[in-house]
Amino acid sequence: MEWQPQQGQLGQLAQYLRDSLSGHDPTAQRNAEQMLKQAKQSPDINNYLAYLCVTTSDATNMGQQNWHAARSAAAIVLKNNVKSSYASISEPSKQYIKSTILLGLQDPSSQIRSYVGNVITEVVRQGKVTGWPQVLPDLASMVANENGRASPDAQDGAMGALFKICEDNKRALDQEYQTQRPLAFLLPKLLEFTANNNAKVRSKALAAINVFLTDPIALTAREHINDILPRIVQLTSDNNQDVRRFVCRSFALLADGMPAVLLPNVEGIVNYTLSQQKETQNQELALDAAEFFFEASSTASLRDALGPFLNKIVPVLLDCMIYSEEDQLRLETDDDDDADEDDDEKDIKPQFATSKTSRSAVSGSSTHQSQSKPGQDKPAINGYAYEDDDDLSEGEIEEDEDYEIDPEDEWNLRKCSAAALDSIASHFGGPVFKVTLPWLTENLQHKDWTNREAAVLALGAIGPGCIEDIKPHLPQLIPYMTTLLTDHQPVVRQITCWALSRFAGWASSLEPAGKQQFFEPMLGGILQRMLDHNKKAQESAASAFVTLEEAANTQLTPYCSIIIQQFVKCFNEYKDKNMYVLYDCVQTLAEYAGPTLAQPELVQLLMPALISRWQKVQDQSREMFPLLECLAFVATALGAQFTPFAKPFFTRCIKIIQMNLEESLSQDSFVDQPDKDFLVTSLDLLSSIIQALEEPRSRELATTAQPNMFEMLAYCMKDVNDDVRQSAYALLGDCAIYIFPQLQPYLPTLMELLIAQLDLTQVQQIDPETAFRVINNACWSCGEIAMRQGSGMGPYIDRLLSKLAIIMFSNNVPESLNENAAIALGRLGIGCHQQLAPHLANFAIPFLKSMQKVGWTDEKGHAYKGFSQVVLDNPQALENGLLDFFLEMANAPGIFLTGMQEDGPLQVFEKVLAEYKRLIGTNWDEFLHHLPPPQEQALRQLYAF
């Protein structure tokens, strides 16, 4: 007998669900939430919820409006129950939900249909596609109206549910189950639905197909692209704008993932997407059209194919960069002078510690773990930031939802058009400038500020790509843009800061007279805007100044005094939000101006401002992340001049680490763990301070730290978070270099953790790159410890050899990790060569292969010094790799060999050569002739043997 609800319980539940939405009656809402918690214990609760959300007529006489609210709440609660505890729902209840819930898709309310679609999708996601095999055929049947009774609303509801299932189960639908892929059944149905009379069905069907064209493109979609593409082309003439919008998105996705299929029709696609981009009254349609040009201009094969159409493409992109009338009205009504107003907490975007490269002994790699941000562009606050198209992962919810997004920060038609123009200009250069110049001439001094602003945006966008063609015009353009820094409209001032910074590399490289004429007004103008009366203009100027600092590099040195003076004023004036980008300004100056900042007068200017802010920021504030990162750069730049300020910073970092570790240890695993960025940034600042100070001062700080720094370091080295362990191993290596006597007593514990970290089997497939960076730092710190512990590494040598050899032999890790493992192994040979010698034949060839790729640094010299000592203990074992070793010796720069003196490999190389000369005997010269003549000659000139 099919389950039926009890009317009394149904009425109570409906009322509680209705009251749970009663924001105007907090008492009723709290009571309802409490009762719903109790009701959740009932084995039939999910049946009641399913019944409620699909039953259209008011079954409790509570009024249709209240009944609708109760049904909506029932669908939401049911979806959450399925998500959180699907496995514990009884099988009969699961069957009831599956047999009932599809009825809700026929509801006349689009809201209910959407909520029911969410429930269906969650059941599929939690129970897997194979757990409800009939759902796809049933939904497809409803969309197609196979029984003749499906209303247009039902068709729309079923198609919406199918779209959500596709969106949330992309991988699962493309997998084989007993040689069948669900997508092989579904894709032809979706193509069929794109011809439905209902425009909503057509648009959602194409949107569902687009899910499988998103990178990585589904295998089934690739196999059926010859069926998909003609259907997309047919839909270009659809009279519905939503359909045409998804057509444009299809072209953009294919431009990214399968550009070759578009090449035969590129002219038609260009003309079509341009026509849709001109439909600026529909901003979403125009944006999706512009996305095609952004994607196509980023794809080598398609980018070249755009060349013949630049005269059509570029003018449309330029026109779309002008603010719409709606945006113009919004911006003109914004408060211009708001610099004195405090920021609301909701206006401050959440901050995270920046990603880092690993420590490395490999030439060309960063040796400062916190000071390089590979692949990480500065946010284009005042230009355009490329869209972050990373959707939430399956089951993930958006965090920080209280943070209000500024319309100016959103990806839109204007920014997409500018980004596409930038990309096209970077490839085509001169021809783009030729098309752009008349438009620039017309708009740069236009009476409307929106046109002037767009012209400056366009100039900044094409600047780097068209620099050779723009250079003759820059003597006129730069002074004109400098005047726009005082434009009455804040957004013009903002975009001008950004555009000027794009030409900072040109201006900073001029002769002294040119610098005075162009670079100094640019630098001074942007610095002045950093104290604009408008907070967004301040932020834009500060962000632009970071770009200028990076472009000018060491050319900034003569201007450090006036720069720091302005930074100090900003520290006094800025509200909380703009402090974040100000920290970026300071740390970038420290990175590029470096030791210049250590001049006493500059130290006395900068440090009081940083200390003042440091004292205001609370230990648990997220502002602590950029502040600690900034201080790490400053400490490195100031070196010994940082000594008078070091202790309070060092002590507080220890305190922050202690607090975070204590919270981690005390937290229930089901409760949110404390933010690991506090650990990462504190560990990094400790590293920078230990590097910066003279050794006696660093040793004093480490010795007096309470609680004990090395004991806390051990906890950080076994933290579950990769970023924490990466920073911990960087600190371990720095301690080995600078304060080894203080570190040495703790090595028995720390070495066990290090050896465990070198295990490649622990690398997770979810994020292997961060795991490899941790292992890289572990290899590096191992080598630094070996240099100082010498023969004391004996108790660990067998396990280290095993772990390092596996890394060195692996083809599934980054080359830099192979190389750093080899360097660590070589350095171990300095103190433990006798223990390594019996194993030489097993690791010599991979060792030499890895070392050949490494530049000649001190670390490589140390590694070869240790390796050579191993070779001297077992020379016969190197028979197969001897010529490779000699080649390496011959390629060593003479200045490098003599520069390292006794620390280097020169003397031991000569001993190796002398030993093999003795062993080979009369055939020695003949053996050396196997080397290429230049290398043989170099070997004889460099070494005495």
N, C-alpha and C positions, 0 to 999 in steps of 0.2 A: 504494500500500500504506500502510495507516494506521500511524502511528508507534507503536513499542513500546519500552519501557524495557529497558536492559541490567540483568540482575539484580544483577550485582556493583556497578555504579555506583549502582543504586537502594538497595542495602543500605548502602553507604558514606554516601550522602546522608542516608538515614534516621537513621543513627547520629549524624552530625554535627548534624542538626536536633535530635535528642533531647538530645545533650550541650550544645547551645547554651542549653538551659533548666536546666542543672545548676548551680544556685546553690550546692549543697553541695560541688561539686568545681570550684573556680575554674580549675585547670590544664586540665581537660578542656573547660571552657567556653571559655577563651581559644583553645585549639587548634581547637575546633569552629568558632568565629567566624572564625578565620584561613582554615580550609579552605572555609568557605562563601563567603568573599570570592573565593577562587580559583575555586570552582565557578560563581560568577556569570558568569565569562568564557565558560563553555560555551554554545554556541548552543541547546542543548536544555534548559538549566536550568529554564526555565519550564514545559516539557512535563513534566519529572520532578516538579516541585512540584505541578502540576495532577493528575497521576496519583496522587501520594502522598495528597493531601488528599481525594480521592473514593474511594479504595480502602479498603473497610471491613476486610477480612481481613488479618491480619498476613502480609505477603509476604516477610518476612526472618527469621522466627523469633526476633525480639527480645523477644517477650512483648507481650500485648495492651495493657498499660498504657503501655509504652514506645512502641509503635506509635501509640497514640492521641496521645501527646505529640508524636511526630514529625510526625503529620498536622496537628496544630494549628499547630506551628511552620511547616510547609510552606505552609499557607494564609496565615499572617501575612506570611511572606517574599514569597509570590507577590503578595499585595495591594500590598505596598510596592514591588515591582519594577514592577508595572503603573502605580502612581502616579508613580514617579520616572522611568521610561524606556519608557513605552508606545510612543512613536513609533519607538523603535529595535528593538522586538521584531519579528522576522520575520513576514511574513504567514502562512506555514504554522503557525507557533507560535501566533499569535493565533487562527487557525481551530481548532487543536487545543484550546486553552483553552475557546473558546466551545462546542465540541461535547462537551466532557467535564465541565465544571465544574458544570452543572446536576444531574448525578448525585449530587453531594454533598448536595443538598437533601433527599435521601431517607434520609440517615443517621439511625440511631436516636439519636445523640448530639445534643442541642440545641446544645451548644457548637460542634461541627463545622458544623452547619447554619448557625449564626450567622456563623462565620468564612467559610464558602463564600458566604453572602449578601454579606459585605463585599467579597469578590473580584469577584462579579458586578456589584455597584454601582460599584466602581472601574473596571471595564472599560467600563461604560456611560458613566461620567463622563469618562474619558479619550478614549474612542473616539467619544463623542457618541451620542445616541439613534439617529441615522440610521446609525451604523456597525454596529449590531447590531439591525436592525429586527425580527428574529424573537423577541428575548428576551421582550418583553412578551406576545405571544400564547402562547409556550411556558410562561411562568410562570403566566399566567391559566388555561391548559389544565390545568396540574398542580394548581392550587388547586381548580378545578372538578371534578377527577378525571374528565375527559372520556374517558380510556381505561379507566376502571374499575380501574386498578392502583395508583393513588396512595394510599399509606397516610396516616393522619391526620398522622404526622410529616412526610411529604413535603408535604402540603398546608400544614402550619404553616411549613415551611422555605421554600416558594415564596412564601407570603404575606409572610413576614418579609423576603425579598429584594425583593419588590415595594414594600413599605413603605420600605425603605432607598433604593431607586431613586427613589421619589417625593420622599423627604426631601432627597436630594442633587441632584435634577434638576428641581426645581419649575418654574423658568422654561422650561427646554428642553422639557418635556413639554407646556407650554401654548402653544408657538410653532407656527406653520404651516409645514409642509414640503410643497410642491406642493399647497397648499390643504387639507391634512389636518393636524389636531393629534393627536399621540399620546394626549393626555388625552381627546379625544373618544371614542377606542376604550376607554381604560382606565377612565374614570369609571363607565360603566354596569356594567362588570365588578366594580368595587369595591362598588357598591351591591348587586349580586347577592350578593357574598361576605359582606355583613353579615347574610345570612340563613342562612349555613352552619351545619351542626350542630355544628361544632367552635368552641367559645367563643374559643379563641386566634385562629382565623381571623377570626371576627366582630370581635373587638376591634382586631386589626391592620388590618383593612379600614377600619374607621371611623377609626382613627388616620391611615391614609393619606389618607382624604378630608379630615381636619382639616388636613393639610399644605396643601391648596389653599384652605382657608378662612382661613388665616393671612394677615394683612395683609402685602403687598397681595394681595387675594383673586384667584385665577386667573380669567381671563375665562371659561373653559369652566365653571367652578363657578358663576359668576354666572349664566350662561345657563341652567344646569340646576338652579338653586336650588329650583324647584318640584318637582323629582324628589328632591332631596337632603333637604329639610326633612321631608316626610312620612315618609321612611325613618328619620330621626333620631327623630322622635316615636314611631314604632312600637317603636324600641329602648329607649324609656324603661322598658318593662316587662320587659326582659331579666333573667334570673335570675343573670347573671354580673356581678360587681362591676366588673371591668375594662371591660366593655362600657358599663356605666352611667357609669363614670368618664369615658370618652371621649364619651359623650352630653353630660355636663355641660360638657366642654371645647368641644364643638361649639356649645353655646348661648353660652358665653363668647366664643368667636371671632366668632360672628354678632352678638353684642351690640356688639362693637367695630367689625366691618366692614360688616355689613348689618342694622342694628338694625330697620329698617322691616319686615323680613319676620317679626320676632318679635312685633311689636305686637299682631296679632290674637289671639295665644295667650299673652299675657304672664301672665295669671293662672295658667294651667296650668303654665307654665314656672317661675314663682315657687314654686308649691306643690311641684313636683317637685324643684327644686334645694334647697329647704329640707329636704325629706325626706331627700335624699342627704347634705346637710351635717350632718344629725344622726347620720349613721353614723360617729361619731368613732372607732370601733374600727378603721376603715380611713381613716387620715389622708390618704392620697392621693386617695381618692374625695371625702372631705369638703372637701379643699382645692380640687379642681377645681370642686366645687359653689359654694364661696365665691367662686371667681374670677368666676363669672357676675355676682354682685352688685357686685364691684369694677368689672368692665367696664361693666355696665349703669348704675351710678351715675356713670360718667365720660362717658356718652353722653347728650346733651341730650334726645333724644326718648324714650329708654327711661327715663331718670331720672325724668321727670315721671310716667311710667306706673307707677312703683313706689309713688307716693304713697298709694294706697288700701290698700297692704299693709304699711305701716310697722309696724303692731302685730304682724305676723307675723315680719317680717324682722329687726327690731332685736333682739328677745330672743334669737333664734338666733345672731346675730352676737356678742352679748355673752357668751353661754354658751361659745361657741367660743374666746373670748379667755382662758379659764382654762387654765393649764398642765395637760397630761395627767398622769396618775399616773406614767407612765414619766419624763416630763420633771421632775416634782417630785422623784422619787427621785434622778435624775441631779444635779439642782442641789443637793440637800441633802447629797450625798456629795462635792461639789466642795470644794476647799480654800478656805475663806473668807478667811483672812489670808495672802495671797501677795504682798503689796506689796514685800517684801524679796527675793523670788526673781527672779533674772535671767531675761530672756526668751530662749527658744530662737529662733534665726534663722528657723526654719520657721513661728513664730507671727506673724511680722511681715508683714503684707500688703504686696506690692510697691507702691511709690509712683511717681506720675507727676506731672509738672508740670501745673498746672491750666490749662484752656483759657482763652483771653483774648479780649477784644474788641479790635478794631483801634483805632489812634489815629484821631481824627476831628476835623475842624474844624467838624463839624455840631453845632448846639445840641442838647443832650439826650443826646449820645453820650458815652461814657467818654473822658476825656482822659488816663487813666492805663492803659496797656495791660495792666498786671499786676494791676490792682486791681478788676476787675469780672469776675464769673463768671456770665454770662447763662445762665439755664436750668439752672444747676448748683446743686442743693440740697445742703445739708450732709448728710452721712450720718447717718441716724437711728439712731445707735449704741444708744441706750437706749429708743427707741420702736419704730418699724417702718420698714424701708426697703422701698419698692416693689420688686417683682421686676424684675430685669434680665433681660428675656426675649429678649435678643439672642443667638440661636444662633450658633455658630461658622460663619463663612462657608465656602463650599465649599472643601475641601482644607485648611482652617486647623486647626491643632492647638492644644490648650490649653497655654498656657505656665505657668510657675511652678507646676508640678504638685506640687512639694514643700511648697507652702504648705498648711497644714492649716486646713480651714474649721471654725470653731467652730459647733456646732449652733445657738447663739444668733444667729448671723449669717445663717442660712439662711432663705429664704422658706418660710413654713409656714402652716398653717391659722390659727394665732393671729394672725400678722402680717397675713395677707390679710383676716381678719375685721375687724381694727382699721382697716386702710386703707379697706375698704369703708364702715365706719361713719363714718370721717372724711369720706369723699366724700359720703355721703348726708347727714350733718349739715351740711356746707357748703352744700348745696342747700336742704334743708327746714328747717333751724334748729329753731325752737320745737317742732314736733311730734315731732322726734326726742328732744329733751330730755325732753318729757313722758313718752315711753315709757321712756326710760332712767332717770329719776329713782328710781322704786321699786327698780329693780335696784341702783342706786348706794347707796341707803339700806340695802339688805340686805347689801351686800358690802363697803362701805368700812371697816367695823369688824368684819368677819367674824373668827372665831377662827382660820381657816385662812389662812396667808399667801398662798396661791395666789389666793384670792378677793379679798383686799385688793389684791394686785398687779394683778389684772385690772380691779378697780374704778378704780384710779388710771390704768391704761392707757386705759380707756374715757373717763374724765374728760378726759384729755389729748387723746384722739382727737376728741371732740365739741367741745372748748373753743372753737377759733376759729369754727366754724360756728354754735354756739349761744351765743355770748358774751353777747348781750343777755339771754337767758333765764337764763344762769348767773350773771351779775353780782350779782343780789341774794343769791346763796348764797356768793359768793366770800369775804366777810368771815368765814364759818365754815370754808369749805373750805381756804383757803390756810393758816391756822394749823394745821389738822389735817394737811394734807399735809406741812407743815414738820416736824411731829413724826415722820412716817414716814421722814424722812431719817436717822434713827438706828435704824430697824428692824433686828432681828437678822439678817434674811435679805438678803443682798447684792442680789438682783434686785429686791426691793422698794425699796431705796435707789436703785438704778439708774433704775427706771421713774419714781420720784417726782421725781428731778432733771429728767428729760425733761418730765414733765407740768407741773411748776412753770414751766419755761421757756416753755411755751405760753401762759402768762398774764402773762409779763413785760411785754408791751406795755401791758396794763391797769394793772398795779401801778406801772410807771414813770411813767405819765401822771397819777397821782393828785396831789392837793394835798399840800403838805409833811407834814401830819400823817398822811395816808393812806400816803405813801411810807414814813414812819418805821414805821408799823404793819404794812405788808404787803410793800413792795418790799425794804426793807433786811433783814428776816429771810429773805426768799427769796434775795437776793443772797448774804448771809452764809452761809446754809445750803448753797447749792450750792458756794460757794468752799470751805467746810469739807470737803465730800465729795470735793473734788479731791485731798485728802490722805487719802482712805479707806484702810483697811488691805487692801482688796480692789482688785486692779488694774482689773477690769472696772467697778467702781463709780467709780474714778478717771476712767476713760475716759468713762463716761456723764456724770459731772459736768462734765468739761471740755467735752464736746460740747454739753451743755445750756447751759453758760456762754456758748459762742459764740452760741447762739440768743438768750440773754438780752441779750448785747451788741448784737446786730443790732436787737432789739426796742426796747431802751432808748435806743440811739443816743446823742445828746449828753447825755442824762440821766445817763450814767455819769460825767461829768466830776468831780463832787464825790467820787467813790469811787475815783479812779484810784490813790491812794496805797495803800489797803488791798488793792486788786486786784493791783497789781504786787508788793506784799510777798508775797502768797500765790503768785503766779506764780513768784517767785524761790525760794520753798520747794519748789515743784513741780520746778523745774529741778534742785534738789539731791537730790530723792527719786525722781523717775520713772526707770523703766527705759526701754529703747530704744523699745518699742512706743508707749507713751503720750506720748513726746516729740512725736510727729507731731501729735496733736490739741492739745498744748500750744502748738505753733507757731501753730496756727490761732487759739487764744485770743489770743495776743499780737498777731498781725497784724490780727485783727478789732478789738481794742481800739485799735490804732494807726490803723485806718481811721476809726473812729467818734469816738474821743476826740481824735485828731489833735494839734494844737499843745499841748494840755495836757501831753502826754508830754514836751515839750521843757523843762519846768521842771527846773532843775538837780538838785534832790533826787531826782526820778523818774528822770532819766537815770542818776544814779549808782547807783540801785537796779537798774535793768533791764539796762543794758549789760554790767556785769561777768558777769551770769548768761549772757547770750547769747554773750559772748566766750568764756567757759569752755567752753560746749558747742561753739562753732565750732572751738575748738582740738582738741577730742576727735574730731570727725567727720573721717573720711578723705576725700581728694579723690574717690575712686571709690565712696563710700557713697551709696546711694539716699536716705539721710536728708538729703543735701545739698540735694535739691530743695525740700522744705518749709522748710528752714532759710534758703535763699537767698530764697525767696518772702517769708518772714516778715521778713527783714532789709530787703527792698525797701520794705515798708510802714513799717517802723520808721524807715528813713532819711528817707522822705518826711515822716513825722510830726515827726521831730526837727529837720529842716531844718539850719540852720547849727550846731546843737548836736551834730550827728553828726560834725562836722569832726575832732575829736581821734581818732575811731575809724576814719576812712574809709580811710586808706592800706592797712592790712593786708587789709581786705575787697576793696578795689579790686585790689590786687596779686594776691591769690589768685584772683579771678575771671579776671583776665588769664591766669594760669597754667592754670586749668582749661580755658579756651577754647583755649589753645595746645595742651595735651595732647590735647584732643578732636579738634582739627583735624589734628594730626599723625597720630593714630590713623586718622582718616578717609582721609587721603592715603596712608597706608602699607598699609591693609587691602586684601586681595584682594576683589574685588566679590562673590565667592562666600562670603566669610566674613561673619559678623554684624558690622554696622557698630557703632561705639560709640554709646552712648545719647545721643540728641540733646537730652534734657532737661537735661543738664549745660550745653549751650550756651545753651538758652533761658533758664534761670534765672540763669545768670551774666550774660548780656546784659541781662536785666531789672534786675538789681541795679546794674550799671554805669549804666544809665539813671537809676535812682532816686538814686544818689550824685551824678551830674552835676547833676540837678535840685536836690538838697537843699543842696549846698554853695554858698558864695559863689563867684562866677565865677573870681576869681584862684586859689582852691584847686582848683576843678574843672580849670582849665587846667593847673595844675601836675601834677596826677595824670595827665592825658591825655598831657602832654608827656614825662613821665619813665617812662611805662609801657614795660616791656620784656617781650616784643617789642612793636613798634609797634601801638597799639590800632587805628588806622585801616586798617593793612594787614590785620590780622585781621578787621576789620569787613567788608572787601571780600570775603574768603573766605566769611564768614557770609551776605553778601547774595546769594551765588550757590550756597548750599547747596541740596541736593535737597529738604530737609525744609521744608515750608511754615511750621511753627511757628518754626523757626530764622530764616527770612527775615523773618517778621512782627516778631520781636523785634529783628532787625538793623536794619530800617527805622525802628522806633521809636527805637532808639539813634541812628541817623543824624539823625533830626529833632531829638532833644534836643541832639545835638552842634551842630546848626545854630543852635539857640536860645541855648545857653549858652556854647559854646566855639568859635564860628565861626572866629576867626583860626587856631586849631589845625587845624580841619577843612579850611579853604580850599585848602591846597596839594594835597590828595588828591582834590579835586573832579573833575578830568579822568577819573580812573579810576572813581570812585564814580558819577558822572553817567551814564556809559555803562551801568553795571549797572542803575541806576535806570530808564533809558529802556527797556532790554530787559525789565524787570519789568512795565512798563505794557502789555504785549502780552496782550490778552484771549484770543488763540488758544492761549495756553499753559495756560489753565484746564482742568483735567481734570474729566471728568464724575463721577469717583469721589467726590471731596470738594470740590465747587466753593466751599463756604462758606469753608473755610480759605484757599483760593487768593484769594478776593475780599478777605479780611481783609489778606492780604499786599499786594495792589494798593492797598487803602485806605491802608495805612501808607505806601506808596510815594508816593501822591498827596499825602498830608499832609506828608511830609518834603520833597517837591519844592517845595511852597508855602513851607515854612519856609526852605529854601535860597534861593528866589527873593527873599524879603523882604530878605535880606542881601547876596546876590550882585548884585542889581540888573541893570544892563546887561551884567554878565558872563555872564548866561545866554544871551546872543546866539548863541553857537555851537551851542546845543542847541534853540533856540526852534522851528525848523520841525518837528523830530522830536517834540518835546514836544507841540506843537499837534496834530499828527496823532494821536498816541496818546491824549491827553486828550480830544480831540473824539470819537473812536470810543467811548470809555468814556461820555462825556456823552450821546451819541446813543443808546446801547444800551438796549433794553427788556428785556434778558436778564440784567441785573445788579441787585443791590440798589439801592434809591433812594439810600441813603447814599453809595454809590460814585459815582453820577451827580453827587451834590451835592459830594462832595469833589474830584472831577475839575474841576468848575466853579470851585470856590474856588481850586484850584491854578492854573487858567488865568487867573483874574482877578488873582491875586497876581503872576503873570508879567508882567501888563500894567504894573505899576509901573515896572519897569526896561526893558521891551522893547515898549512900546506901539506904537512906530513899525513894528516888524516884524509885529505882530499886526494892525494896522489894515487892511491890504488884504484880510484874511480875515474881517473883522467880520461881513459879511452872511451868511456861512456858519454862524457859530456863535452869533450873538447871541440868536436865539429860544430854542434849547435851553438856553443859558446862563441866560437870565432865568427860564425854566421851572423849572430846577433850583434856582436861588437863591431863588425865591419860597417854597420849602418849608423854607428854613433860618432858624433863629432869629437874632436880631440879636446876634451876637458880634463880638469884635474881628476874627476871621478873615473874617467876612462883610464887615465894614467895609473891611478891606484889599482884599478881592477887588473890591468895588465901586469903591474908589479906583483900582485898576489898570484895571478895565473902563471907567471914565469917561474915563481918559486915552486909551484906545484909541478911544473914541467921539469925543473932541475931535479926534483925528487924521483921522477919516473919518466925519463926522456924517451924511452922506447914506445911509450903509450901514444905518442903524438905522431907516429909515423905517417898516418894518412892525412893529417892536417898541417904538416910541417911547412909546406910551401905557402899555405894560406896565412900561417902565423908570420912567416918571413915577409910576406907582402904587407901585412899590417905594420910590421916594424919599419919597412921601407917607406911607408906612406906617412909616418909620424913626422910632423914638422920639426925641424931642428930647433927652432926657437922655443917650441913647446917642451922638448926634451930637456934642454938646458935650463929653462925657466923653472921647472919643478924641482930642479936640483936633486937632493937625496930623497925627497918624497916621491919622486917620479920613477919611471921604469928604465931610465937610460943604463944605469950600471947593471941591472939584472938582465936587460936585453943583451948586453955585451957578454955576460956570463953564459947565457943560453947559446948565443952564437959560438962562443969558444967551445962549449961542451959538444955541440953538434959537429963542429969542425974536427974535434978530437975523435968523435965516434965515426964519422964518415971517412976521415983520413984522406988518402990521396985522391979520392973522387970528389972532394969538397968543391973545388972550382967548377967541375962539371955539373954538380948538383945545383949550384947557384945559377948556372946558365939556363936552368928551367924557368927562372924568373924573367919577366919582360926586361929588356936591357935597361930602360930607365930606372926600374925598381932595383935591379942588381947594382947599378951604379950608385943609387941613393943609399942602399944598404952599406956599401963599402965606404961611402963618404961619412955617413952618420955615426958609425960604430967602429971601435977599435977591437979587432978580434984576430 
